[in-house]
């Protein structure tokens, strides 16, 4: 694989992470969302910002946090959709 395409893929992955962080920030700041779900969104954002890990590992760690919380019966439906959107963005990121 030529280096150009790898660089382009990394840029795409960084853009996906940025979009996921935006979505999760909205969830974390929504006071109508239960506190444990807001906390999980913040933890997922933190996981995405850990620079010593590769992008794939960061995405996997965030997805693990979000998968666990997405089963919460107290989660408002619109918040669940936002969580799923963030997860689907992150699932495309591979090392």
N, C-alpha and C positions, 0 to 999 in steps of 0.2 A: 504494500500500500504506500503510495507516495506521501511524503510528509505534508504536503499541502492539504490533502483530504483529511488527514488526522487532525491538523490544526483547525480545519473547518468544522469537523465533528466536535472537537473540544469547545469551540465557540457556541455551537448549537446546544451542547449539554449545559454550558454555563447559562445560556439564555433560558433553558428549561428550568434550571434551579432558581434563577431569578424570578421567573413567573410563579413557580411553586411557593417561593417565599412570600411573594405579594399576596397570593391567595390565603396562605396560612396566617399572615399578619392580619388580614381582615377578620379571620376566625378568632385569632387571639385577642383582638381588640373589641369584639362584639360582646357587649355586656349582657345580651339576651341569651348567649350561649353558656351552658353550665361551666363552672370554674375548672373542673377536671379536664374538660375538652379544650378549653382555652390553654390550660397548662400543657397538655399534650401537643397542641399546635406550636407553642413556644419551644418545647423540647425538640420537635421536628425541625424547626428553624435553626435551633442551636446545632443539631446534628448535620444540617446542610452547610453550616458555616465552619466546621472543623477542618482547617486547612491541611493538617498533617495526613488526612486520609484522601484517597483518590475520589474522583467524582462518583464512581460506581458504588464505592463503599458508603459514602455520605448518603447517596440516594437510597441505598438498601436500608441503612439505619433509620432514616426518616420514614420510609415505607413501613418498617416494622412497628414503629411507634404509632403511625396513623392506622394501620390495619387493626391493631389492638383496640384503639379507641373507636373505630368506625362501627363496632358492634354494640356500642353503648345505646340502650333503649331510650335514654333521656336526651339523646342528640336530636335537635330540631332537624326536620327533613332538608331544609335549604342548606344547613351546615354540613350535613352528610354529603350532599351533592358537591359542595366545595372541597371537602376532604377527598372525595373520589376524583375530582378534577386534578387536584394536586398529585395524588398517587399516580394517575394515568400519565401525567407529565414526567414524573420521576421514573416510572417503569421502563421508559425508553432509554435510560442512561445505563450504559454498560462499560466495563473496563476493557 
